[in-house]
Amino acid sequence: MNKEKTMEVIQNFKINEKDTGSIPVQIALLTKRIKELTNHLKVNKKDFSCKKTLLMLVARRRRYLHHLKQEDFVQFESVVSKLSLKA
């Protein structure tokens, strides 16, 4: 993921002007990376290190989503709908 795409994702999910690391931003960045790795694995089926990384990223995103759901349910629903994730 290049810097322009990263900044675009941050602009879409930031809470305030200086926000670069809040939970919604991290979930969005992880989702972007997960989609890229999924596309990579469709072509390279035997890339097991990439598969392990993908599973770790999915687990981290799941933990972040669980935390956001407990802290701020309205924001959780907003993030899930923007990213079109299953809740």
MODELLER restraints for C-alpha pairs under 7 A, 6 or more apart:
rsr = mdl.restraints
at = mdl.atoms
rsr.add(forms.Gaussian(group=physical.xy_distance, feature=features.Distance(at['CA:9:A'], at['CA:28:A']), mean=6.73, stdev=0.5))
rsr.add(forms.Gaussian(group=physical.xy_distance, feature=features.Distance(at['CA:9:A'], at['CA:29:A']), mean=6.75, stdev=0.5))
rsr.add(forms.Gaussian(group=physical.xy_distance, feature=features.Distance(at['CA:10:A'], at['CA:20:A']), mean=6.31, stdev=0.5))
rsr.add(forms.Gaussian(group=physical.xy_distance, feature=features.Distance(at['CA:10:A'], at['CA:25:A']), mean=5.82, stdev=0.5))
rsr.add(forms.Gaussian(group=physical.xy_distance, feature=features.Distance(at['CA:13:A'], at['CA:24:A']), mean=6.13, stdev=0.5))
rsr.add(forms.Gaussian(group=physical.xy_distance, feature=features.Distance(at['CA:13:A'], at['CA:25:A']), mean=5.30, stdev=0.5))
rsr.add(forms.Gaussian(group=physical.xy_distance, feature=features.Distance(at['CA:14:A'], at['CA:20:A']), mean=6.65, stdev=0.5))
rsr.add(forms.Gaussian(group=physical.xy_distance, feature=features.Distance(at['CA:14:A'], at['CA:25:A']), mean=6.03, stdev=0.5))
rsr.add(forms.Gaussian(group=physical.xy_distance, feature=features.Distance(at['CA:23:A'], at['CA:64:A']), mean=6.59, stdev=0.5))
rsr.add(forms.Gaussian(group=physical.xy_distance, feature=features.Distance(at['CA:24:A'], at['CA:79:A']), mean=6.46, stdev=0.5))
rsr.add(forms.Gaussian(group=physical.xy_distance, feature=features.Distance(at['CA:27:A'], at['CA:61:A']), mean=5.80, stdev=0.5))
rsr.add(forms.Gaussian(group=physical.xy_distance, feature=features.Distance(at['CA:27:A'], at['CA:64:A']), mean=6.75, stdev=0.5))
rsr.add(forms.Gaussian(group=physical.xy_distance, feature=features.Distance(at['CA:30:A'], at['CA:57:A']), mean=6.64, stdev=0.5))
rsr.add(forms.Gaussian(group=physical.xy_distance, feature=features.Distance(at['CA:30:A'], at['CA:61:A']), mean=6.45, stdev=0.5))
rsr.add(forms.Gaussian(group=physical.xy_distance, feature=features.Distance(at['CA:34:A'], at['CA:54:A']), mean=6.26, stdev=0.5))
rsr.add(forms.Gaussian(group=physical.xy_distance, feature=features.Distance(at['CA:34:A'], at['CA:57:A']), mean=6.87, stdev=0.5))
rsr.add(forms.Gaussian(group=physical.xy_distance, feature=features.Distance(at['CA:37:A'], at['CA:54:A']), mean=6.47, stdev=0.5))
rsr.add(forms.Gaussian(group=physical.xy_distance, feature=features.Distance(at['CA:41:A'], at['CA:47:A']), mean=6.90, stdev=0.5))
rsr.add(forms.Gaussian(group=physical.xy_distance, feature=features.Distance(at['CA:68:A'], at['CA:76:A']), mean=5.71, stdev=0.5))
rsr.add(forms.Gaussian(group=physical.xy_distance, feature=features.Distance(at['CA:69:A'], at['CA:76:A']), mean=5.30, stdev=0.5))
rsr.add(forms.Gaussian(group=physical.xy_distance, feature=features.Distance(at['CA:80:A'], at['CA:87:A']), mean=6.87, stdev=0.5))
